[in-house]
Amino acid sequence: MSLYPLPEVAVEEESRLVGLARQGDKAALQALVEPWRRPLFGYIYRMVTQPQDAEDLLQDVLVRVIEGLAQYRGQGRFKSWLFGIATHVCLDHLRRKKRWSADAQLQAERRAEASQDEIEQIGALLAAPDFLFEIREHVAFCFACIGRTLPPDQQAALLLREVLGFSAEEAAALMNVSEPVFRHRLAAARASMIDSFEGLCQLINKTGVCYQCKGLRDFAPQAHRGAELVRIQVAPGVNVTPESLFEARLDIVRRADLENGTSRSLHDRFFRDLTSQQEGS
């Protein structure tokens, strides 16, 4: 179950709204596009991991949707057409960027710990009246960071299939590749992510070097700490393997409100800092 299941609109109603929107009906255009604004932003935000870039790219996507309605002939569902546009906008953006290192968060943590000013600024965010540190949101943040280590095509395949829930057939079509090619990219992305988390994350491996989620929760004032997550655990009766632990992590990532949650101010800052450090911008 995703935090924001993709809206379901009857084919007939979708066709009616598209027809009216093509004729300049602004109310129909809003009814057609508005339900998708939040899931589109969530996808773009997790792809590009920079809040301002995500806002800008969302606007680019919406402009392309409006301008492209005349060419949309109902080939495939509207959601696939929308996310196809968003995917290619993100891929164009990410192909111009450097990929991140798997230990990017640890590098950033070391830099922050060496600066009293950084520590004070982070402490102020954690103590803000409307802030609550949610470990599950931080797990989703970490997932997005590790995702930036992947080639962009693999990153998109992973998010579309495993987080947003598109079928392999749907995701392959919106990425303009064959289903075997899509499945290969997805398998490669999963294998790379599993390998990174196995050696990095203390929530799945006691020898993991990263326990940032627990450290940040402990650093937050008592009243600003969400529920604790000691370990990532698989479902009862499921064998504990790297793959089943990855599935358990995915379940957290799908449900975590990374884009609008109570920890977003902190994660926005971290994303900006990581972008500057990893991409030199």
C-alpha angles and dihedrals in degrees: 000000000000124000088238110025108206112263116260117216125178113252092237093052091045091053091048093052092046091052093050093045090053088056091055099263102156094191090054091048091052092047089050099047108025097074088058098051096089099045090043091052091046091053094046093045092053092045100049099027095208117103099212092045089050092052092048094047092048089057089048090052093049091049090051090049092053093045092045099049091096089061096044107100101173094268097157124347121313092243091058091050090049095048091043089059091045092048095052092045089053094045092051089051096046096046087066092053133078117252115245126245117247091242094049092120092050090050090051091047092054091050091050093049089053092057121067089195091056091049091051093048092050090046090053091053091050091051097047112126096245096040124109121170109228114189091204090059088050090051087055090047090052091048090054091049093051088045088062089064089066128084105267094247090056092045091053092047091053095049096043095049105029104032106026095034103231113158117250089250093052094044093048091052095050090048090049094236134114118267093247090053090048092049091050091053091047093049091049091049093050093048092050094047093047090051093049095049094045093063098031114039120076090194088074103023126036089213092054112124098216122079096149093132092059092041093053092047091052090047092054118089112265093252091053098055120105125205116313122245110199098175139002104244132193123231118280112278094020118119114244107245132144088259096051091046089052090052089051090051090049090054089057092045093051092052099040116103095221094155099049106013132123092264097051097107089059094045092047088056093047092049091051092048093047092048090053093046098042100037101030093237 
